[in-house]
Amino acid sequence: MAVYTEVTDEDLSTFAAQYDLGAVLSCKGIAEGVENSNFLLVTERGPYILTLYEKRTRKEDLPFFLGLMEHLADKGIACPLPVPGRDGVALRELCGRPAVIVTFLAGMWPRRIMPQHCARLGEALARLHLAVGDFRMERPNALALPGWKELFAKSADRADEVAPGLRATLEAELTALEANWPVGLPAGVIHADLFPDNVFFRGDSLSGLIDFYFACNDFFVYDVAICINAWCFEIDGSFNATKARLLLSNYRKVRPLSRGELDSLPWLCRGSAVRFLLTRLYDWLNHPPGAFVRPKDPLEYLRKLRFHQSVRGLGDYFLDDSDLAESGTGGQ
């Protein structure tokens, strides 16, 4: 989350008057993340989150995101719910941006990721993947291979300003990914951005998931790969096999993974690393002046990509023959 658009008191009062939430008591920008403008809005009825949609979020995608949150909440997944105005409409406009108020989710995201966090994440991610089984709306993944190529084309000329040789590294990796990307794996709606700051805990218990604005249709195990990259590397860049094993084993307790899904993990982890390397690279090179948030370091994901490039099989991660035998050939 972040703040790119400032909202005046007058604009906020006019906007809030369309809801049955009572008077606005406070509104404070949330300066985390990189995509939309977010505010902690406190009214006489309690706290809420106000989001103004910017940058990559297309207005035509918003009914999908809002419908997904409503569907997941109906299935018992703890996530924010869009709040409708007095006219029953949740999606509105504020300061020339599409805007939504959603319910406030109690909890804090883990600043220091512990193994138990990864275990609870695996369970929650699997439950999410099962819950979308009867969700009828679809959204193609705009940040799959074709989208990566577009981002690379926009950033290639300046990539070596960030790291010498980065352009050649990315060009070669995109070619390798296109040649080796899996097909035919179990798929459905995935979160696609389940970083630690999008997962709330109260103590050791996971209390909810937020920020569904990259959700799309793709392989379920690609979502697992995204989480491995986001949760299972230490600050010094080393891979934590214990965290990865707990994430995956607890996921599989809820939703079994097929042998094909497991075998695809190395390439999916490489693809996930490229996806976030490219979006961070683009944001780093095109940082809006005056934004209240600093862009995230693309080189973090270059280091993760290099680790995955060194992997020769699942054993280099965390799985042994007994893990593979347990997986069988099933999958949801």
Number of C-alpha atoms within 10 A of each C-alpha: 19 21 24 23 20 15 17 9 12 8 12 15 13 11 16 17 14 14 18 15 18 13 14 18 12 13 19 13 21 19 17 17 17 21 22 23 27 27 23 17 23 20 17 12 12 13 20 22 22 24 24 26 24 18 10 11 15 11 14 8 15 17 13 19 21 20 16 23 23 16 18 20 15 12 14 11 19 19 22 23 23 21 21 17 19 12 9 9 13 19 17 16 13 17 14 10 15 17 23 23 25 21 16 18 18 11 15 17 19 17 8 10 15 14 19 15 24 26 21 19 28 27 21 23 26 22 18 22 21 17 18 17 12 9 13 12 14 15 15 11 17 14 19 14 17 13 15 21 19 13 17 23 12 15 20 20 10 14 22 13 12 15 12 10 11 17 20 13 14 21 14 11 17 20 11 14 16 12 9 12 13 16 9 8 17 15 15 19 26 24 24 24 19 24 18 21 17 17 21 24 19 13 11 12 13 21 20 20 26 20 21 20 21 20 23 23 18 20 19 24 24 23 23 27 24 23 25 26 21 19 23 23 18 12 9 7 13 12 20 16 17 16 22 25 21 22 27 27 20 20 23 18 12 16 20 20 24 21 16 19 23 17 14 21 21 21 20 25 25 27 26 27 25 25 22 24 25 28 19 21 26 20 19 18 16 11 15 13 7 9 16 18 18 16 20 16 15 21 17 17 23 21 15 22 22 13 16 23 14 10 14 10 14 17 11 13 18 17 17 11 9 8 15 16 10 14 17 13 13 13 15 13
